[in-house]
């Protein structure tokens, strides 16, 4: 019977949320916004590429002087340039519009700026002068070097493969850091997207004043557990909806969006860090869900519940204020406090697990702590919901609620 009631609660709570128009409006708002942003980025990128290419290939009628000795007449001529000896005359010609542009290349272009004088062609077209001057110097330098290999090295076009070792084995490096840190991303997405629903999961019945009727036919533990499971399922739907445009953008429009090319085949899944990351995620989710449901059982209105929601959200972001210490000095006092304080432990633990500074004994302590406090928070939520369900107009007194452990319902 209890199992039947649990499945009924899960199905009812899940369908009650996902069948509402406002749920899909909220869930699709971010993907639609991302799609618009992606479209604008792609359009801007194409326009920028065309403008840049046009500027590089532009041929101007200009004069130049070269104190560096790098720019030859032949190189300048390919871009429409002619050497001059009268700097003052040519600058005056540009000012009165009889000459399109004049470039003055200094003795040391690496330390001194190239002076460009040109007629105004508008904000965007004026960039042509700078692009042509730069391309002239690049072409001249390449000819001076006379070697494609040396030119590539001078421009930093080299590939370096690193091999680092830990305890005699090849270390995974960044490829091993990314997979466990994905659990941190999932944790943030789930809490941020589901936080309000966790908080309101018990408040809706209280505000509708139907909790007395519910508790006469159902065990409060079954109700709370069913709500938690349904919240997890709703979170999966929201995360899939959120991830879909990101995946489409990465797979089909990665070059246009200037996204990094991550070779998923090179990612290293180290079983120990993956298991620890998954347990930290589940434990943190249970802890925050139980805490938010318990808050919802205590307060009478959604507005008052918001006063408690903000501090919990601040706690999950606090570890990022000391992220440099988490990476460089995980044994520092503040990092240790954040590692073992329940409400900062999930994020700090997942960060340290991703960067390889969370030892297995430390991970075991944090995981046990999260699950222990998480189940304690759920039990407290059940108890507070039992006694706070009929407190429709005022906040439940924790002291009075904890004293009445064996009464099925407080007497009115």
Long-range contacts (C-beta under 8 A, 24 or more apart in sequence): 2-219, 2-222, 5-218, 5-219, 5-222, 5-226, 6-222, 6-225, 6-226, 6-229, 7-226, 8-226, 9-218, 9-222, 9-223, 9-225, 9-226, 9-227, 9-230, 10-226, 10-229, 10-230, 10-233, 11-230, 12-230, 13-201, 13-226, 13-227, 13-230, 13-231, 14-230, 14-233, 14-234, 17-197, 17-230, 17-234, 18-234, 18-237, 23-234, 27-237, 27-238, 27-241, 27-242, 28-241, 30-242, 31-241, 31-242, 31-244, 31-245, 34-245, 34-246, 34-249, 35-245, 38-245, 38-249, 38-253, 38-257, 41-256, 41-257, 41-258, 42-253, 42-256, 42-257, 45-256, 45-257, 45-258, 46-256, 51-124, 51-127, 52-131, 54-128, 55-127, 55-128, 55-131, 55-132, 56-131, 56-132, 56-135, 58-128, 58-131, 58-132, 60-100, 60-101, 60-128, 60-129, 60-132, 61-99, 61-100, 61-101, 62-99, 62-100, 62-101, 62-102, 62-103, 62-118, 62-132, 63-90, 63-99, 63-101, 63-102, 63-103, 64-102, 64-103, 64-104, 64-105, 64-136, 65-103, 65-104, 65-105, 66-105, 67-104, 67-105, 67-106, 67-107, 68-105, 68-106, 68-107, 68-108, 68-109, 70-105, 70-109, 70-137, 70-140, 70-141, 70-144, 71-105, 71-136, 71-137, 71-140, 72-140, 72-143, 75-136, 75-139, 75-140, 75-143, 76-136, 78-139, 79-132, 79-135, 79-136, 81-136, 90-117, 91-117, 94-118, 94-119, 101-129, 103-129, 103-133, 103-136, 105-133, 105-136, 105-137, 109-137, 172-268, 172-270, 175-266, 175-267, 175-268, 176-267, 176-268, 176-270, 176-273, 176-356, 177-354, 177-355, 177-356, 178-262, 178-267, 178-354, 179-267, 179-268, 179-269, 179-270, 179-273, 179-274, 179-277, 180-270, 180-273, 180-274, 180-276, 180-277, 180-350, 180-353, 180-354, 181-277, 181-350, 181-351, 181-354, 182-277, 183-277, 183-278, 183-280, 183-281, 183-350, 184-277, 184-347, 184-350, 184-351, 184-354, 186-239, 186-281, 187-280, 187-281, 187-284, 187-285, 187-316, 187-346, 187-347, 187-350, 188-316, 189-235, 189-238, 189-239, 189-242, 190-235, 190-239, 190-285, 191-285, 191-288, 191-313, 191-316, 192-313, 193-235, 193-238, 193-239, 193-242, 194-231, 194-234, 194-235, 194-238, 194-289, 195-288, 195-292, 195-309, 195-312, 195-313, 196-309, 197-231, 197-234, 198-231, 198-288, 198-289, 198-292, 198-293, 198-296, 199-292, 199-293, 199-295, 199-296, 199-302, 199-305, 199-306, 199-308, 199-309, 200-296, 200-302, 200-305, 201-227, 201-231, 201-293, 201-296, 202-227, 202-293, 202-296, 202-297, 202-381, 202-385, 202-389, 203-296, 203-299, 203-301, 203-302, 203-305, 205-389, 206-300, 206-388, 206-389, 206-391, 206-392, 207-300, 207-301, 207-302, 207-392, 209-392, 211-385, 211-389, 211-390, 212-389, 212-390, 212-409, 214-389, 215-386, 215-389, 215-409, 220-382, 220-385, 220-386, 220-389, 221-382, 223-385, 224-293, 224-378, 224-381, 224-382, 224-385, 225-378, 227-293, 228-286, 228-289, 228-290, 228-293, 228-378, 231-289, 232-285, 272-360, 273-353, 273-354, 273-356, 276-349, 276-353, 276-358, 276-360, 276-363, 276-367, 277-350, 277-353, 277-354, 279-363, 279-367, 279-371, 280-345, 280-346, 280-349, 280-350, 280-353, 280-363, 280-366, 280-367, 280-370, 281-346, 281-350, 282-371, 283-346, 283-366, 283-367, 283-370, 283-371, 283-374, 284-345, 284-346, 284-347, 284-350, 284-370, 284-374, 285-374, 286-370, 286-371, 286-374, 286-375, 286-377, 286-378, 287-342, 287-343, 287-346, 287-370, 287-373, 287-374, 287-377, 288-312, 288-316, 288-343, 288-346, 289-374, 289-377, 289-378, 290-374, 290-375, 290-376, 290-377, 290-378, 290-380, 290-381, 291-343, 291-377, 291-381, 293-377, 293-378, 293-381, 293-385, 294-377, 294-380, 294-381, 294-384, 294-385, 297-381, 297-384, 297-385, 297-388, 297-389, 297-396, 298-384, 298-388, 298-395, 298-396, 298-398, 299-395, 299-396, 300-391, 300-392, 300-393, 300-394, 300-395, 304-395, 312-343, 315-343, 315-344, 316-343, 316-344, 316-346, 316-347, 317-347, 318-344, 318-347, 319-344, 319-347, 319-348, 319-351, 320-347, 323-351, 326-351, 326-352, 326-355, 326-357, 327-351, 327-355, 327-357, 330-355, 330-357, 330-358, 339-366, 340-365, 340-366, 340-369, 342-369, 342-370, 342-373, 345-369, 345-370, 346-370
